[in-house]
């Protein structure tokens, strides 16, 4: 990250002592803002546009879950990463936070090293996203990340999965019989189809840490950090179904076209020494199996 750039962290907690601790942990590296209620947090976000939010769950005026839902429902704030902070220990609370779009979960009492490491990780991702925007690492046809951008993010998320012992999933996708589609309707219409399916893939990448990318030609991928196989299969099947049901009119409006995709799914909880390239190779193999056992299907090898 740029040496002269200080990112803004908003810490939200109704207990002043917790805000003091978080400020002490983070203020050497980041500009730390604080809020003691959900309402104050939403005002702060609107006024100061923080780069990352640390959000307490239990607050008197509105819960952290309600604040998170409001943030994710707004186009202007939905991409700000939110880390849940709470003394709750139930798995259902953690799951609810992730389903609402949180990127991480930190429990109280705070452990300085863990708080700082996780904040650094997500700020690094914010920095990378902005670098992508600045350097133009976006596929010009589909307006989603290109292969170079994907490779950089894959490396970051792979290392994080090893460090935090968390699962990571990847969907490798290919448009079925795309050459036939191009030959039938022409390359401009083929480009329209690719842009259409890319929009479906991007919509599936709901969290700021998720990434949809065009890997080359008619091949795409969706990276899903901190996602187990069961959840990845649900997302993959939703994508497959949405593509199958989408209708793409030709430019002259005389014909309505459609297409299907095949998806190879892979999930791992990597350890030191495991290689991301082997993980991606397995996804490619699963995609190959999906295409050679009927197409228009999802295959993981473990489902």
N, C-alpha and C positions, 0 to 999 in steps of 0.2 A: 504494500500500500504506500501511497505517496507520503513522504516523511512530513510534509507540511499540512496534511489533511487530517483533521480530527472529526471523527464521526460522532453523531449525537445519539445518546442512549436515553430513553425515557423509562424511569423506574416508577412503577405504580404500586403502592402499598398503603393501607390505612394506618400501619404502625410506623411511627416516626423512627424508631430504633432500627427497623429493617432498612429504611431509606438511608440512614446514616451509614450502615454497614455496606450497602451496595455502592454508595458514593465513595467510600474509602477504598473499596476493591477496584473500582473502575476509573476513578477520576484522573489517574496518572496518564491513562491512554486515551480517554474519551471525554467528551463534554457530556456531563450527566445532568439531566433534568428530572424533576420529581413531581409526582401527583399523589394525593392522598385519598382520592375517590375516583369512581368510574367516570362521573361527569367531568371532573377536572381533567382526567386523562384524555377524554375525547376533545376537550377544548385545547389542551396542549398539542395534541396531534394535529388539529386543524391549523393552529397558529405556528407551530415550530417544525412540523414534518420531521420527526426523528427518523434515524436510519434503522433503529432496532428498539423494540419495546419489551421490557420485563414486566410482566403483568400478574399481580396477585389475584387469586381466585375469590377468596372470601373478603368482601367489602360491604359496608353498611348500606350504601345507596343502590348499587347494582353490582351483580357478581362479575367477576372477571370473564366468565363465559359469555355474559350478555355484552360486555364491552368488545370481546373478540368477535362475536357475531356481527356487531355493528361495523367494526373495522373491515371485516371481510365482505360485507354487503355493499361497500362503497368502492367505486372504481378508483377513486383518488387515494384510498388507504389500503386496499386489499393486498398490495404487494409489500407492505412493510412487515418484515418478519417479527413474530411475537413468540417470546419464550415465557411459558407459564411458570410462575413461582408460587409455591404453596406448601403448607404443612400437611395437606391431605396426602394419604398414602394409598388410597384405593386405586386399583387398576382401571376401574370404570371412569374415574375422574381424569386420569391420564389419557385414556382412549377418547373421551369426549373432547378434550382439548385438541388432540390431533385431528379428530374428525372436523372440528370447526376451523382448522387451518393453522394451528400452532406449529412451530418448527422444532420446539424442544421443550423440555420439562425439567425444572430444577426444584428440589425439595429443600425445605427449611429443617434445621438451621443451616445456613449457608456455609459451604466449604469454599474458601477463597479461590483455591486453584481450579476447582470445577467451574465456578461462576465465570472466572476470567477466561478459561479455555473455551468454554462454550460460546461466550460472547465473541471472542476473537474469531472462532470458526464461522459464525454467521455474519459477522462484519466482513470477513474475507469473501464470503459468497456475495454479499452486497457489492463489495468492491469489484469482484469479477463481473457481475452483471453490468455494472456501469462501464467497465472497461470494454465489454462486448459491444455495448451501445456506442461507445466512443470510437472504437477501432473498426466498427462495421462487421463484426463477426456474426452477421445475420445472413441467412440464405436470401438472396434478392428476390427469388420467385415466390417463395412461400412465407416469407417474413417470420420465420422461426430460426432458432440457432442452427449454425452450420456444423460441419464435422470437426473443424478445429476447435470451435467453442465447446462442443460436446466432449472432446478428448480432455480438455483442460478441466472441465467440471467433473468428469468421471474420476480423474486422478484425485481431486480434492475430496470427493465423497467416499471414494474407496479407502483413503487414509483415515477419514473420520469414522467409517464403519469399523475399521480395525481398532482404532483407538478407543471407541466407545462400546465395542462388542455388540453392535446393532446390525440388523439385517439390511440389505440393500437389494432392490429388485430392478430389473431392466426388461423392457418390452422392445423386441426388434420386429419391425413390421415392414411388409412389402405388399404393394398393390398387385393383386392377382391379374395375370394376363395383360399387363400394361401395354406391351408391344402391340397386341391385337387391338386394344382400345385406340392407340395412336394411329394404327394403320386404318382403322375404320372411320375415325372422326377427325383425324388430323392432329398435328402437334400442338397448335394453339389450344384446341379443346383438351388435349392431354395436360397442358399446363394448367388449365382451369380445374381439371380434376385434382391435380396435385395440390393446388392451393386450397381446394375445398377440404380434402382429407387432412391437410396440415392444420387447418382450423379446428377440426375435431380433435386431433392429437393435442394441440395447445390447450384446448378447453379441459382436457383430462388432467393436465399438469397443474393442479389447483394450488398447491403450496409453493411458496417462493423457492424452496429447495428443489422442487420437481423441475424437470427440463424435457421439453419436446424438441427434437432436432431432426433435420434432414441430413442423413448420412451419405447420400449420394443417389442420383437417379430417382427411382421410385421407392427407395429404401429409407425408412424413418426409424426413430427410436424414441422411447419415453423412459427417462431415468427417474426412479422412485426411491430416494433415500429413506431409511428408517421405515421400510415397508415389507411386511412378511409375504409369503407366497400366496396365502389365501386372499389377502387384500389385493395383491398384484393381479391375480386371476380375475377378480371381480372387475377391476379397472379395465383389464384387457378385453373381457367379454363385452363390457359396455361400449368400448371403442369399436370393436368388431361389429356389434349390432347397429351402432349409429352410422357407421360407414355403409353397411348393407342397405339401410333404409333411406339413405340420402339420395335425392334425385338431382342430377346436374343437367340443366337444359343446355342445348347447343346455342351458339350465338344467334342463329336465325330464329330460334324459338320453335322450330318445327319438330325437334326430337328431344326427348328426355332420356338421358343416359344414367347408368348406375355402375357401380363397381363393388368389388369385395376386397378384403385384405386378409392375409395370413399373419399370425403373430406367434413368435417364439418368446416364451417367458422364462426368465431365470432369476433365482433368488439365492443369496448366500449371506452368511455371517462370516466374513473373512478374518483370517488370522495373519500374524506376521509371516511373511514369506509367500502368501498367496498373491497371485498376479491378476490384475484387472483384465489383462488381455485374454487369459484363460476363461474368465467369467463371460466376456463378450463372445468368445469362440463358442461357448456352450449355448448362448442365446442364438447365435447364427445357426448352429446345428439344430436347435429346436424349431427355428423358423423353417429350415429346410424340410424337417419332418412334417410340419404343418402343411407345407405346400405340396408335399409328395404323398400325402394321405387324404387328399380331397380338396385342399384350399378352403378359404373362408372359415378358418377355424383357429382356435388357440391351443397351443401345445406347450407343456412345460416339462414333460418327462416324469413329473412327480405328482401330477394331478390325477 
